[in-house]
Amino acid sequence: MKFALVNGEKEEATKGAKGVCQLCGSELIARCGEVNINHWAHKRNRICDPWWENETDWHRSWKDKFPKDWQEKLHFDESGEKHIADVKTNDDWCIEFQHSSLNPEECRARNAFYRKLVWVVDGTRRKRDKLNFHRILDEFAIRSDDPRFKAIMEQDDCKLIKEWHENKAFVFLDFQDEDKAGNPIIWFLFPKIAENEVNLLPVLRDYFVELHKNNRFDELVEKTIAPIIKKLTHKEKVKVEMEQSRERDRERERKARMDRLLYGGRTCR
């Protein structure tokens, strides 16, 4: 953990310091060395929050973009269950920075627990994920009226997309990419709407942070993400209805051919 309670205040780990876990109330020990980043740990490596993962520089870099009071904040549900959110904004959005792999059962549990949840996923953990992502983006992206928006018709080679495509929360993939102007970007992964199609929207990393800091992330959802989802959903509905209509036509044609074979063109009564 980055923070412990020291005399009732959230403090970072310093050599020789002792603190208290804000989740379970037990004593924490400051671990400060040259190999691992400074952090607080329970005695005997006890873990009180099963959703917690060991932090990397990537985690810390993301957390440090937000106010200290928002970082590692307790979140309760109606039953009294509690966990530590990586970041919780004043607008009640919980942001989880996920580096390691995550089993589907835990992912669903966290989605249900944090009702307003945003995932930021480290796309550089496996080198092949970034390589495959950009390869399919270059080879299979479809042109759109919106130059930012990317639709991909072939994504089987990108394991990271497979792992997160059906997630019901908001998912952003961080491949540590930059736009043409050199600004860091992250990729919003639209929830799965159609088979064999992945939809993505690049978002400036600083814009993402500032929206949360100014309690305006809902604007991105309502003015940009939701309209695109609505458009994609309508497009898929029309596509399905057209395919169903074609299938009905094919079925009528099959029946007509069978009638001609059986009755020589006479209509069966």
WODA-V661809 format. One record per helix or strand of 2 or more residues. SS is the DSSP state (helix for helix, strand for strand). FROM is the first residue (numbers start at 1). TO is the last residue. If there is no record, write none. Layout:
SS;FROM;TO / SS;FROM;TO
This chain:
strand;3;6 / strand;9;12 / strand;18;20 / strand;27;31 / strand;39;42 / helix;43;45 / helix;57;63 / helix;68;70 / strand;71;76 / strand;82;88 / strand;94;98 / helix;104;113 / strand;117;122 / helix;127;140 / strand;141;142 / strand;149;152 / helix;159;164 / strand;170;178 / strand;184;189 / strand;198;204 / helix;205;213 / helix;217;263
